Amino acid sequence: MHIHVKTVGTMKDLEAGMRSETVEVLQESSVAQVIEVLKFQDWEIGFVQINGQRATKESILKENDYLTLIAPLFGG
């Protein structure tokens, strides 16, 4: 199945900013499985949204879902 992934924040590269792509994953994939496919480390993900709604890494995705992965907020 295909899902649409948007990454927001400083994951991987400070210059990257926001990135969008369509990814093919297995049916009934969880957000955690997609994070693994995209080769992100668990600590790189602070917040998760599916179709604009707060979700968890255990949430199951459906065909054509929009997954947003947001980097953790740091600062001081």
N, CA, C and O atoms as a Tripos MOL2 file, in Angstrom:
@<TRIPOS>MOLECULE
protein
  304   303    76     0     0
PROTEIN
NO_CHARGES

@<TRIPOS>ATOM
      1 N           0.8460   -1.1800    0.0000 N.3       1 MET1
      2 CA          0.0000    0.0000    0.0000 C.3       1 MET1
      3 C           0.8820    1.2300    0.0000 C.2       1 MET1
      4 O           2.0620    1.1570    0.3450 O.2       1 MET1
      5 N           0.3170    2.3490   -0.3830 N.am      2 HIS2
      6 CA          1.0540    3.6110   -0.4510 C.3       2 HIS2
      7 C           0.5770    4.5550    0.6480 C.2       2 HIS2
      8 O          -0.6210    4.6880    0.9010 O.2       2 HIS2
      9 N           1.5380    5.2010    1.2890 N.am      3 ILE3
     10 CA          1.2190    6.2640    2.2450 C.3       3 ILE3
     11 C           2.0550    7.4830    1.8800 C.2       3 ILE3
     12 O           3.0700    7.3730    1.1920 O.2       3 ILE3
     13 N           1.6250    8.6180    2.3400 N.am      4 HIS4
     14 CA          2.3120    9.8780    2.0640 C.3       4 HIS4
     15 C           2.9820   10.3160    3.3680 C.2       4 HIS4
     16 O           2.3220   10.4560    4.3970 O.2       4 HIS4
     17 N           4.2790   10.5270    3.3150 N.am      5 VAL5
     18 CA          5.0470   10.8570    4.5170 C.3       5 VAL5
     19 C           5.6210   12.2570    4.3910 C.2       5 VAL5
     20 O           6.2180   12.6140    3.3750 O.2       5 VAL5
     21 N           5.4280   13.0420    5.4440 N.am      6 LYS6
     22 CA          6.0330   14.3710    5.5210 C.3       6 LYS6
     23 C           6.8750   14.3960    6.7860 C.2       6 LYS6
     24 O           6.3930   14.0470    7.8640 O.2       6 LYS6
     25 N           8.1370   14.8100    6.6580 N.am      7 THR7
     26 CA          8.9870   14.9810    7.8240 C.3       7 THR7
     27 C           9.1640   16.4700    8.0740 C.2       7 THR7
     28 O           9.3500   17.2550    7.1450 O.2       7 THR7
     29 N           9.1020   16.8420    9.3490 N.am      8 VAL8
     30 CA          9.1850   18.2440    9.7340 C.3       8 VAL8
     31 C          10.2330   18.3860   10.8290 C.2       8 VAL8
     32 O          10.2200   17.6380   11.8060 O.2       8 VAL8
     33 N          11.1270   19.3290   10.6700 N.am      9 GLY9
     34 CA         12.1020   19.6010   11.7170 C.3       9 GLY9
     35 C          13.5100   19.2470   11.3160 C.2       9 GLY9
     36 O          13.8680   19.3190   10.1400 O.2       9 GLY9
     37 N          14.3060   18.8660   12.2860 N.am     10 THR10
     38 CA         15.7360   18.7060   12.0700 C.3      10 THR10
     39 C          16.1690   17.2610   11.9000 C.2      10 THR10
     40 O          17.3540   16.9620   12.0510 O.2      10 THR10
     41 N          15.2600   16.3660   11.5940 N.am     11 MET11
     42 CA         15.6420   14.9770   11.4140 C.3      11 MET11
     43 C          16.6320   14.8530   10.2620 C.2      11 MET11
     44 O          16.4360   15.4330    9.1940 O.2      11 MET11
     45 N          17.6710   14.1080   10.4890 N.am     12 LYS12
     46 CA         18.7070   13.7890    9.5090 C.3      12 LYS12
     47 C          19.5860   14.9720    9.1220 C.2      12 LYS12
     48 O          20.8100   14.8480    9.1440 O.2      12 LYS12
     49 N          19.0020   16.1090    8.7700 N.am     13 ASP13
     50 CA         19.8020   17.1870    8.1990 C.3      13 ASP13
     51 C          19.1580   18.5240    8.5540 C.2      13 ASP13
     52 O          17.9930   18.7640    8.2360 O.2      13 ASP13
     53 N          19.9050   19.3740    9.2000 N.am     14 LEU14
     54 CA         19.3630   20.6790    9.5930 C.3      14 LEU14
     55 C          18.8860   21.4940    8.4030 C.2      14 LEU14
     56 O          17.9880   22.3250    8.5440 O.2      14 LEU14
     57 N          19.4640   21.2740    7.2490 N.am     15 GLU15
     58 CA         19.1000   22.0460    6.0560 C.3      15 GLU15
     59 C          17.8390   21.5060    5.3880 C.2      15 GLU15
     60 O          17.2330   22.2000    4.5730 O.2      15 GLU15
     61 N          17.4370   20.2890    5.7160 N.am     16 ALA16
     62 CA         16.3320   19.6430    5.0080 C.3      16 ALA16
     63 C          14.9900   20.3180    5.2710 C.2      16 ALA16
     64 O          14.1560   20.3940    4.3690 O.2      16 ALA16
     65 N          14.7680   20.8080    6.4820 N.am     17 GLY17
     66 CA         13.4960   21.4460    6.7940 C.3      17 GLY17
     67 C          12.3370   20.4910    6.6840 C.2      17 GLY17
     68 O          12.1950   19.5930    7.5130 O.2      17 GLY17
     69 N          11.4940   20.6690    5.6630 N.am     18 MET18
     70 CA         10.3290   19.8170    5.4720 C.3      18 MET18
     71 C          10.5260   19.0010    4.1900 C.2      18 MET18
     72 O          10.9850   19.5210    3.1740 O.2      18 MET18
     73 N          10.1730   17.7270    4.2570 N.am     19 ARG19
     74 CA         10.3220   16.8470    3.1050 C.3      19 ARG19
     75 C           9.0620   15.9940    2.9870 C.2      19 ARG19
     76 O           8.5250   15.5390    3.9970 O.2      19 ARG19
     77 N           8.5890   15.7760    1.7700 N.am     20 SER20
     78 CA          7.4170   14.9380    1.5270 C.3      20 SER20
     79 C           7.7620   13.8750    0.5030 C.2      20 SER20
     80 O           8.5070   14.1290   -0.4440 O.2      20 SER20
     81 N           7.2130   12.6750    0.6980 N.am     21 GLU21
     82 CA          7.4030   11.6000   -0.2610 C.3      21 GLU21
     83 C           6.2950   10.5680   -0.0980 C.2      21 GLU21
     84 O           5.6610   10.4810    0.9530 O.2      21 GLU21
     85 N           6.0720    9.7920   -1.1430 N.am     22 THR22
     86 CA          5.1370    8.6770   -1.0810 C.3      22 THR22
     87 C           5.9600    7.4110   -0.9020 C.2      22 THR22
     88 O           6.9570    7.2000   -1.5920 O.2      22 THR22
     89 N           5.5310    6.5750    0.0320 N.am     23 VAL23
     90 CA          6.2760    5.3710    0.3820 C.3      23 VAL23
     91 C           5.3660    4.1600    0.2350 C.2      23 VAL23
     92 O           4.1910    4.2090    0.5980 O.2      23 VAL23
     93 N           5.9140    3.0760   -0.2960 N.am     24 GLU24
     94 CA          5.1650    1.8270   -0.3820 C.3      24 GLU24
     95 C           5.5550    0.9530    0.8050 C.2      24 GLU24
     96 O           6.7340    0.6760    1.0290 O.2      24 GLU24
     97 N           4.5370    0.5200    1.5690 N.am     25 VAL25
     98 CA          4.7550   -0.3250    2.7420 C.3      25 VAL25
     99 C           3.7630   -1.4840    2.7130 C.2      25 VAL25
    100 O           2.8180   -1.4890    1.9250 O.2      25 VAL25
    101 N           3.9910   -2.4580    3.5770 N.am     26 LEU26
    102 CA          3.0900   -3.6000    3.6720 C.3      26 LEU26
    103 C           1.7580   -3.1860    4.2900 C.2      26 LEU26
    104 O           1.6970   -2.2390    5.0740 O.2      26 LEU26
    105 N           0.6960   -3.9000    3.9330 N.am     27 GLN27
    106 CA         -0.6160   -3.6670    4.5600 C.3      27 GLN27
    107 C          -0.4820   -3.7970    6.0650 C.2      27 GLN27
    108 O           0.3280   -4.5870    6.5490 O.2      27 GLN27
    109 N          -1.2600   -3.0360    6.8070 N.am     28 GLU28
    110 CA         -1.2830   -3.0900    8.2720 C.3      28 GLU28
    111 C           0.0500   -2.6880    8.9060 C.2      28 GLU28
    112 O           0.3430   -3.1010   10.0280 O.2      28 GLU28
    113 N           0.8570   -1.8940    8.2110 N.am     29 SER29
    114 CA          2.1170   -1.4300    8.7950 C.3      29 SER29
    115 C           1.8340   -0.4130    9.8980 C.2      29 SER29
    116 O           0.8960    0.3790    9.8140 O.2      29 SER29
    117 N           2.6690   -0.4590   10.9270 N.am     30 SER30
    118 CA          2.5670    0.5310   11.9960 C.3      30 SER30
    119 C           3.4730    1.7210   11.6650 C.2      30 SER30
    120 O           4.3280    1.6440   10.7830 O.2      30 SER30
    121 N           3.2670    2.7980   12.3780 N.am     31 VAL31
    122 CA          4.1240    3.9690   12.2150 C.3      31 VAL31
    123 C           5.5700    3.5770   12.5230 C.2      31 VAL31
    124 O           6.4830    4.0000   11.8140 O.2      31 VAL31
    125 N           5.7910    2.7850   13.5590 N.am     32 ALA32
    126 CA          7.1460    2.3520   13.9230 C.3      32 ALA32
    127 C           7.8180    1.6060   12.7750 C.2      32 ALA32
    128 O           9.0150    1.7750   12.5440 O.2      32 ALA32
    129 N           7.0650    0.7890   12.0610 N.am     33 GLN33
    130 CA          7.6320    0.0570   10.9290 C.3      33 GLN33
    131 C           8.0260    1.0050    9.8000 C.2      33 GLN33
    132 O           9.0510    0.8030    9.1490 O.2      33 GLN33
    133 N           7.2210    2.0290    9.5680 N.am     34 VAL34
    134 CA          7.5430    3.0130    8.5350 C.3      34 VAL34
    135 C           8.7900    3.8020    8.9390 C.2      34 VAL34
    136 O           9.6480    4.0740    8.1000 O.2      34 VAL34
    137 N           8.8910    4.1660   10.2050 N.am     35 ILE35
    138 CA         10.0800    4.8670   10.7070 C.3      35 ILE35
    139 C          11.3250    4.0220   10.4400 C.2      35 ILE35
    140 O          12.3690    4.5450   10.0500 O.2      35 ILE35
    141 N          11.2040    2.7220   10.6510 N.am     36 GLU36
    142 CA         12.3190    1.8100   10.3960 C.3      36 GLU36
    143 C          12.6670    1.7570    8.9040 C.2      36 GLU36
    144 O          13.8410    1.7930    8.5360 O.2      36 GLU36
    145 N          11.6410    1.6720    8.0490 N.am     37 VAL37
    146 CA         11.8580    1.6410    6.5950 C.3      37 VAL37
    147 C          12.5760    2.9080    6.1360 C.2      37 VAL37
    148 O          13.4450    2.8550    5.2660 O.2      37 VAL37
    149 N          12.2120    4.0380    6.7200 N.am     38 LEU38
    150 CA         12.8200    5.3200    6.3500 C.3      38 LEU38
    151 C          14.1920    5.5240    6.9790 C.2      38 LEU38
    152 O          14.8640    6.5250    6.7290 O.2      38 LEU38
    153 N          14.5950    4.5620    7.7990 N.am     39 LYS39
    154 CA         15.9240    4.5810    8.4350 C.3      39 LYS39
    155 C          16.1190    5.7400    9.4100 C.2      39 LYS39
    156 O          17.2180    6.2830    9.5250 O.2      39 LYS39
    157 N          15.0560    6.1130   10.1060 N.am     40 PHE40
    158 CA         15.1720    7.0840   11.1870 C.3      40 PHE40
    159 C          15.4230    6.3340   12.4820 C.2      40 PHE40
    160 O          14.9990    5.1890   12.6370 O.2      40 PHE40
    161 N          16.1060    6.9740   13.4020 N.am     41 GLN41
    162 CA         16.2740    6.4380   14.7460 C.3      41 GLN41
    163 C          15.0510    6.8470   15.5690 C.2      41 GLN41
    164 O          14.4380    7.8810   15.3050 O.2      41 GLN41
    165 N          14.7030    6.0400   16.5520 N.am     42 ASP42
    166 CA         13.5200    6.3190   17.3680 C.3      42 ASP42
    167 C          13.5910    7.7110   18.0090 C.2      42 ASP42
    168 O          12.5780    8.4060   18.0860 O.2      42 ASP42
    169 N          14.7760    8.1190   18.4680 N.am     43 TRP43
    170 CA         14.9140    9.4040   19.1420 C.3      43 TRP43
    171 C          14.7200   10.5970   18.2070 C.2      43 TRP43
    172 O          14.5470   11.7220   18.6760 O.2      43 TRP43
    173 N          14.7450   10.3680   16.8940 N.am     44 GLU44
    174 CA         14.5930   11.4690   15.9380 C.3      44 GLU44
    175 C          13.1350   11.9010   15.7700 C.2      44 GLU44
    176 O          12.8600   12.9430   15.1750 O.2      44 GLU44
    177 N          12.2060   11.1060   16.2920 N.am     45 ILE45
    178 CA         10.7750   11.3890   16.1250 C.3      45 ILE45
    179 C          10.1920   11.8280   17.4600 C.2      45 ILE45
    180 O          10.2110   11.0710   18.4310 O.2      45 ILE45
    181 N           9.6750   13.0470   17.5070 N.am     46 GLY46
    182 CA          9.0660   13.5520   18.7320 C.3      46 GLY46
    183 C           7.5540   13.4240   18.7330 C.2      46 GLY46
    184 O           6.9580   13.0590   19.7470 O.2      46 GLY46
    185 N           6.9320   13.7220   17.5980 N.am     47 PHE47
    186 CA          5.4740   13.6990   17.4760 C.3      47 PHE47
    187 C           5.0870   13.0260   16.1720 C.2      47 PHE47
    188 O           5.8190   13.0820   15.1840 O.2      47 PHE47
    189 N           3.9160   12.3860   16.1890 N.am     48 VAL48
    190 CA          3.4120   11.6770   15.0150 C.3      48 VAL48
    191 C           1.9690   12.1040   14.7720 C.2      48 VAL48
    192 O           1.1770   12.2150   15.7080 O.2      48 VAL48
    193 N           1.6400   12.3410   13.5140 N.am     49 GLN49
    194 CA          0.2530   12.6150   13.1200 C.3      49 GLN49
    195 C          -0.1120   11.7290   11.9390 C.2      49 GLN49
    196 O           0.7070   11.4820   11.0540 O.2      49 GLN49
    197 N          -1.3460   11.2590   11.9360 N.am     50 ILE50
    198 CA         -1.8970   10.5490   10.7820 C.3      50 ILE50
    199 C          -3.1290   11.3240   10.3460 C.2      50 ILE50
    200 O          -4.0710   11.5010   11.1180 O.2      50 ILE50
    201 N          -3.1120   11.7800    9.1070 N.am     51 ASN51
    202 CA         -4.2140   12.5770    8.5560 C.3      51 ASN51
    203 C          -4.5540   13.7740    9.4410 C.2      51 ASN51
    204 O          -5.7220   14.1170    9.6240 O.2      51 ASN51
    205 N          -3.5060   14.4040    9.9900 N.am     52 GLY52
    206 CA         -3.6900   15.6080   10.7940 C.3      52 GLY52
    207 C          -4.0940   15.3740   12.2330 C.2      52 GLY52
    208 O          -4.2940   16.3340   12.9770 O.2      52 GLY52
    209 N          -4.2210   14.1140   12.6460 N.am     53 GLN53
    210 CA         -4.6290   13.7880   14.0170 C.3      53 GLN53
    211 C          -3.4560   13.1620   14.7700 C.2      53 GLN53
    212 O          -2.7030   12.3680   14.2080 O.2      53 GLN53
    213 N          -3.3100   13.5180   16.0250 N.am     54 ARG54
    214 CA         -2.2330   12.9550   16.8620 C.3      54 ARG54
    215 C          -2.3120   11.4350   16.8350 C.2      54 ARG54
    216 O          -3.4020   10.8670   16.9090 O.2      54 ARG54
    217 N          -1.1700   10.7800   16.7310 N.am     55 ALA55
    218 CA         -1.0990    9.3190   16.6870 C.3      55 ALA55
    219 C           0.1150    8.8660   17.4910 C.2      55 ALA55
    220 O           0.8630    9.6860   18.0230 O.2      55 ALA55
    221 N           0.3010    7.5580   17.5720 N.am     56 THR56
    222 CA          1.4470    6.9890   18.2630 C.3      56 THR56
    223 C           2.2580    6.1480   17.2810 C.2      56 THR56
    224 O           1.8220    5.9010   16.1570 O.2      56 THR56
    225 N           3.4060    5.7240   17.7010 N.am     57 LYS57
    226 CA          4.2460    4.8820   16.8530 C.3      57 LYS57
    227 C           3.6430    3.4930   16.6610 C.2      57 LYS57
    228 O           4.0420    2.7630   15.7530 O.2      57 LYS57
    229 N           2.6860    3.1260   17.5110 N.am     58 GLU58
    230 CA          2.0180    1.8370   17.3900 C.3      58 GLU58
    231 C           0.7890    1.9020   16.4760 C.2      58 GLU58
    232 O           0.2160    0.8650   16.1430 O.2      58 GLU58
    233 N           0.3860    3.0940   16.0740 N.am     59 SER59
    234 CA         -0.7950    3.2580   15.2200 C.3      59 SER59
    235 C          -0.5970    2.5240   13.8900 C.2      59 SER59
    236 O           0.5020    2.4950   13.3370 O.2      59 SER59
    237 N          -1.6870    1.9340   13.3930 N.am     60 ILE60
    238 CA         -1.6700    1.1910   12.1330 C.3      60 ILE60
    239 C          -2.1130    2.1180   11.0050 C.2      60 ILE60
    240 O          -3.0820    2.8640   11.1440 O.2      60 ILE60
    241 N          -1.4000    2.0630    9.9030 N.am     61 LEU61
    242 CA         -1.6850    2.9240    8.7510 C.3      61 LEU61
    243 C          -2.5750    2.2190    7.7390 C.2      61 LEU61
    244 O          -2.5880    0.9920    7.6490 O.2      61 LEU61
    245 N          -3.3270    3.0290    6.9700 N.am     62 LYS62
    246 CA         -4.1890    2.5280    5.8960 C.3      62 LYS62
    247 C          -3.7510    3.1470    4.5770 C.2      62 LYS62
    248 O          -3.0370    4.1500    4.5500 O.2      62 LYS62
    249 N          -4.1870    2.5410    3.4990 N.am     63 GLU63
    250 CA         -3.8710    3.0230    2.1470 C.3      63 GLU63
    251 C          -4.1220    4.5250    2.0310 C.2      63 GLU63
    252 O          -5.1750    5.0150    2.4390 O.2      63 GLU63
    253 N          -3.1620    5.2470    1.4810 N.am     64 ASN64
    254 CA         -3.2290    6.6870    1.2180 C.3      64 ASN64
    255 C          -3.2920    7.5760    2.4540 C.2      64 ASN64
    256 O          -3.6520    8.7490    2.3500 O.2      64 ASN64
    257 N          -2.9470    7.0360    3.6270 N.am     65 ASP65
    258 CA         -2.8610    7.8850    4.8140 C.3      65 ASP65
    259 C          -1.7450    8.9030    4.6320 C.2      65 ASP65
    260 O          -0.7910    8.6780    3.8870 O.2      65 ASP65
    261 N          -1.8850   10.0250    5.3270 N.am     66 TYR66
    262 CA         -0.8550   11.0630    5.3630 C.3      66 TYR66
    263 C          -0.1980   11.0140    6.7350 C.2      66 TYR66
    264 O          -0.8100   11.3640    7.7440 O.2      66 TYR66
    265 N           1.0470   10.5790    6.7570 N.am     67 LEU67
    266 CA          1.8100   10.4390    7.9890 C.3      67 LEU67
    267 C           2.7710   11.6150    8.1160 C.2      67 LEU67
    268 O           3.5550   11.8840    7.2050 O.2      67 LEU67
    269 N           2.7080   12.3110    9.2420 N.am     68 THR68
    270 CA          3.6290   13.4130    9.4970 C.3      68 THR68
    271 C           4.5100   13.0420   10.6800 C.2      68 THR68
    272 O           4.0150   12.7050   11.7560 O.2      68 THR68
    273 N           5.8150   13.1070   10.4710 N.am     69 LEU69
    274 CA          6.8010   12.8150   11.5080 C.3      69 LEU69
    275 C           7.4800   14.1250   11.8750 C.2      69 LEU69
    276 O           8.0910   14.7770   11.0290 O.2      69 LEU69
    277 N           7.3670   14.5030   13.1430 N.am     70 ILE70
    278 CA          7.8750   15.7920   13.5990 C.3      70 ILE70
    279 C           9.0220   15.5580   14.5810 C.2      70 ILE70
    280 O           8.8940   14.7850   15.5310 O.2      70 ILE70
    281 N          10.1390   16.2360   14.3370 N.am     71 ALA71
    282 CA         11.3040   16.1020   15.2060 C.3      71 ALA71
    283 C          10.9810   16.6050   16.6130 C.2      71 ALA71
    284 O          10.1260   17.4740   16.7840 O.2      71 ALA71
    285 N          11.6650   16.0590   17.6170 N.am     72 PRO72
    286 CA         11.4580   16.5720   18.9780 C.3      72 PRO72
    287 C          11.8880   18.0320   19.0800 C.2      72 PRO72
    288 O          12.7590   18.4910   18.3410 O.2      72 PRO72
    289 N          11.2730   18.7390   19.9930 N.am     73 LEU73
    290 CA         11.6070   20.1430   20.1870 C.3      73 LEU73
    291 C          12.7110   20.2560   21.2240 C.2      73 LEU73
    292 O          12.6070   19.6960   22.3160 O.2      73 LEU73
    293 N          13.7560   20.9720   20.8850 N.am     74 PHE74
    294 CA         14.8820   21.2050   21.7940 C.3      74 PHE74
    295 C          15.0870   22.7050   21.9130 C.2      74 PHE74
    296 O          14.6100   23.4800   21.0850 O.2      74 PHE74
    297 N          15.7760   23.0850   22.9140 N.am     75 GLY75
    298 CA         16.1160   24.4940   23.0270 C.3      75 GLY75
    299 C          16.2050   24.9250   24.4800 C.2      75 GLY75
    300 O          16.1030   24.1210   25.4070 O.2      75 GLY75
    301 N          16.3910   26.1730   24.6330 N.am     76 GLY76
    302 CA         16.5070   26.6420   25.9860 C.3      76 GLY76
    303 C          16.8050   28.1050   26.0280 C.2      76 GLY76
    304 O          16.9380   28.6770   27.1100 O.2      76 GLY76
@<TRIPOS>BOND
     1     1     2 1
     2     2     3 1
     3     3     4 2
     4     3     5 am
     5     5     6 1
     6     6     7 1
     7     7     8 2
     8     7     9 am
     9     9    10 1
    10    10    11 1
    11    11    12 2
    12    11    13 am
    13    13    14 1
    14    14    15 1
    15    15    16 2
    16    15    17 am
    17    17    18 1
    18    18    19 1
    19    19    20 2
    20    19    21 am
    21    21    22 1
    22    22    23 1
    23    23    24 2
    24    23    25 am
    25    25    26 1
    26    26    27 1
    27    27    28 2
    28    27    29 am
    29    29    30 1
    30    30    31 1
    31    31    32 2
    32    31    33 am
    33    33    34 1
    34    34    35 1
    35    35    36 2
    36    35    37 am
    37    37    38 1
    38    38    39 1
    39    39    40 2
    40    39    41 am
    41    41    42 1
    42    42    43 1
    43    43    44 2
    44    43    45 am
    45    45    46 1
    46    46    47 1
    47    47    48 2
    48    47    49 am
    49    49    50 1
    50    50    51 1
    51    51    52 2
    52    51    53 am
    53    53    54 1
    54    54    55 1
    55    55    56 2
    56    55    57 am
    57    57    58 1
    58    58    59 1
    59    59    60 2
    60    59    61 am
    61    61    62 1
    62    62    63 1
    63    63    64 2
    64    63    65 am
    65    65    66 1
    66    66    67 1
    67    67    68 2
    68    67    69 am
    69    69    70 1
    70    70    71 1
    71    71    72 2
    72    71    73 am
    73    73    74 1
    74    74    75 1
    75    75    76 2
    76    75    77 am
    77    77    78 1
    78    78    79 1
    79    79    80 2
    80    79    81 am
    81    81    82 1
    82    82    83 1
    83    83    84 2
    84    83    85 am
    85    85    86 1
    86    86    87 1
    87    87    88 2
    88    87    89 am
    89    89    90 1
    90    90    91 1
    91    91    92 2
    92    91    93 am
    93    93    94 1
    94    94    95 1
    95    95    96 2
    96    95    97 am
    97    97    98 1
    98    98    99 1
    99    99   100 2
   100    99   101 am
   101   101   102 1
   102   102   103 1
   103   103   104 2
   104   103   105 am
   105   105   106 1
   106   106   107 1
   107   107   108 2
   108   107   109 am
   109   109   110 1
   110   110   111 1
   111   111   112 2
   112   111   113 am
   113   113   114 1
   114   114   115 1
   115   115   116 2
   116   115   117 am
   117   117   118 1
   118   118   119 1
   119   119   120 2
   120   119   121 am
   121   121   122 1
   122   122   123 1
   123   123   124 2
   124   123   125 am
   125   125   126 1
   126   126   127 1
   127   127   128 2
   128   127   129 am
   129   129   130 1
   130   130   131 1
   131   131   132 2
   132   131   133 am
   133   133   134 1
   134   134   135 1
   135   135   136 2
   136   135   137 am
   137   137   138 1
   138   138   139 1
   139   139   140 2
   140   139   141 am
   141   141   142 1
   142   142   143 1
   143   143   144 2
   144   143   145 am
   145   145   146 1
   146   146   147 1
   147   147   148 2
   148   147   149 am
   149   149   150 1
   150   150   151 1
   151   151   152 2
   152   151   153 am
   153   153   154 1
   154   154   155 1
   155   155   156 2
   156   155   157 am
   157   157   158 1
   158   158   159 1
   159   159   160 2
   160   159   161 am
   161   161   162 1
   162   162   163 1
   163   163   164 2
   164   163   165 am
   165   165   166 1
   166   166   167 1
   167   167   168 2
   168   167   169 am
   169   169   170 1
   170   170   171 1
   171   171   172 2
   172   171   173 am
   173   173   174 1
   174   174   175 1
   175   175   176 2
   176   175   177 am
   177   177   178 1
   178   178   179 1
   179   179   180 2
   180   179   181 am
   181   181   182 1
   182   182   183 1
   183   183   184 2
   184   183   185 am
   185   185   186 1
   186   186   187 1
   187   187   188 2
   188   187   189 am
   189   189   190 1
   190   190   191 1
   191   191   192 2
   192   191   193 am
   193   193   194 1
   194   194   195 1
   195   195   196 2
   196   195   197 am
   197   197   198 1
   198   198   199 1
   199   199   200 2
   200   199   201 am
   201   201   202 1
   202   202   203 1
   203   203   204 2
   204   203   205 am
   205   205   206 1
   206   206   207 1
   207   207   208 2
   208   207   209 am
   209   209   210 1
   210   210   211 1
   211   211   212 2
   212   211   213 am
   213   213   214 1
   214   214   215 1
   215   215   216 2
   216   215   217 am
   217   217   218 1
   218   218   219 1
   219   219   220 2
   220   219   221 am
   221   221   222 1
   222   222   223 1
   223   223   224 2
   224   223   225 am
   225   225   226 1
   226   226   227 1
   227   227   228 2
   228   227   229 am
   229   229   230 1
   230   230   231 1
   231   231   232 2
   232   231   233 am
   233   233   234 1
   234   234   235 1
   235   235   236 2
   236   235   237 am
   237   237   238 1
   238   238   239 1
   239   239   240 2
   240   239   241 am
   241   241   242 1
   242   242   243 1
   243   243   244 2
   244   243   245 am
   245   245   246 1
   246   246   247 1
   247   247   248 2
   248   247   249 am
   249   249   250 1
   250   250   251 1
   251   251   252 2
   252   251   253 am
   253   253   254 1
   254   254   255 1
   255   255   256 2
   256   255   257 am
   257   257   258 1
   258   258   259 1
   259   259   260 2
   260   259   261 am
   261   261   262 1
   262   262   263 1
   263   263   264 2
   264   263   265 am
   265   265   266 1
   266   266   267 1
   267   267   268 2
   268   267   269 am
   269   269   270 1
   270   270   271 1
   271   271   272 2
   272   271   273 am
   273   273   274 1
   274   274   275 1
   275   275   276 2
   276   275   277 am
   277   277   278 1
   278   278   279 1
   279   279   280 2
   280   279   281 am
   281   281   282 1
   282   282   283 1
   283   283   284 2
   284   283   285 am
   285   285   286 1
   286   286   287 1
   287   287   288 2
   288   287   289 am
   289   289   290 1
   290   290   291 1
   291   291   292 2
   292   291   293 am
   293   293   294 1
   294   294   295 1
   295   295   296 2
   296   295   297 am
   297   297   298 1
   298   298   299 1
   299   299   300 2
   300   299   301 am
   301   301   302 1
   302   302   303 1
   303   303   304 2
@<TRIPOS>SUBSTRUCTURE
     1 MET1         2 RESIDUE 1 A MET
     2 HIS2         6 RESIDUE 1 A HIS
     3 ILE3        10 RESIDUE 1 A ILE
     4 HIS4        14 RESIDUE 1 A HIS
     5 VAL5        18 RESIDUE 1 A VAL
     6 LYS6        22 RESIDUE 1 A LYS
     7 THR7        26 RESIDUE 1 A THR
     8 VAL8        30 RESIDUE 1 A VAL
     9 GLY9        34 RESIDUE 1 A GLY
    10 THR10       38 RESIDUE 1 A THR
    11 MET11       42 RESIDUE 1 A MET
    12 LYS12       46 RESIDUE 1 A LYS
    13 ASP13       50 RESIDUE 1 A ASP
    14 LEU14       54 RESIDUE 1 A LEU
    15 GLU15       58 RESIDUE 1 A GLU
    16 ALA16       62 RESIDUE 1 A ALA
    17 GLY17       66 RESIDUE 1 A GLY
    18 MET18       70 RESIDUE 1 A MET
    19 ARG19       74 RESIDUE 1 A ARG
    20 SER20       78 RESIDUE 1 A SER
    21 GLU21       82 RESIDUE 1 A GLU
    22 THR22       86 RESIDUE 1 A THR
    23 VAL23       90 RESIDUE 1 A VAL
    24 GLU24       94 RESIDUE 1 A GLU
    25 VAL25       98 RESIDUE 1 A VAL
    26 LEU26      102 RESIDUE 1 A LEU
    27 GLN27      106 RESIDUE 1 A GLN
    28 GLU28      110 RESIDUE 1 A GLU
    29 SER29      114 RESIDUE 1 A SER
    30 SER30      118 RESIDUE 1 A SER
    31 VAL31      122 RESIDUE 1 A VAL
    32 ALA32      126 RESIDUE 1 A ALA
    33 GLN33      130 RESIDUE 1 A GLN
    34 VAL34      134 RESIDUE 1 A VAL
    35 ILE35      138 RESIDUE 1 A ILE
    36 GLU36      142 RESIDUE 1 A GLU
    37 VAL37      146 RESIDUE 1 A VAL
    38 LEU38      150 RESIDUE 1 A LEU
    39 LYS39      154 RESIDUE 1 A LYS
    40 PHE40      158 RESIDUE 1 A PHE
    41 GLN41      162 RESIDUE 1 A GLN
    42 ASP42      166 RESIDUE 1 A ASP
    43 TRP43      170 RESIDUE 1 A TRP
    44 GLU44      174 RESIDUE 1 A GLU
    45 ILE45      178 RESIDUE 1 A ILE
    46 GLY46      182 RESIDUE 1 A GLY
    47 PHE47      186 RESIDUE 1 A PHE
    48 VAL48      190 RESIDUE 1 A VAL
    49 GLN49      194 RESIDUE 1 A GLN
    50 ILE50      198 RESIDUE 1 A ILE
    51 ASN51      202 RESIDUE 1 A ASN
    52 GLY52      206 RESIDUE 1 A GLY
    53 GLN53      210 RESIDUE 1 A GLN
    54 ARG54      214 RESIDUE 1 A ARG
    55 ALA55      218 RESIDUE 1 A ALA
    56 THR56      222 RESIDUE 1 A THR
    57 LYS57      226 RESIDUE 1 A LYS
    58 GLU58      230 RESIDUE 1 A GLU
    59 SER59      234 RESIDUE 1 A SER
    60 ILE60      238 RESIDUE 1 A ILE
    61 LEU61      242 RESIDUE 1 A LEU
    62 LYS62      246 RESIDUE 1 A LYS
    63 GLU63      250 RESIDUE 1 A GLU
    64 ASN64      254 RESIDUE 1 A ASN
    65 ASP65      258 RESIDUE 1 A ASP
    66 TYR66      262 RESIDUE 1 A TYR
    67 LEU67      266 RESIDUE 1 A LEU
    68 THR68      270 RESIDUE 1 A THR
    69 LEU69      274 RESIDUE 1 A LEU
    70 ILE70      278 RESIDUE 1 A ILE
    71 ALA71      282 RESIDUE 1 A ALA
    72 PRO72      286 RESIDUE 1 A PRO
    73 LEU73      290 RESIDUE 1 A LEU
    74 PHE74      294 RESIDUE 1 A PHE
    75 GLY75      298 RESIDUE 1 A GLY
    76 GLY76      302 RESIDUE 1 A GLY
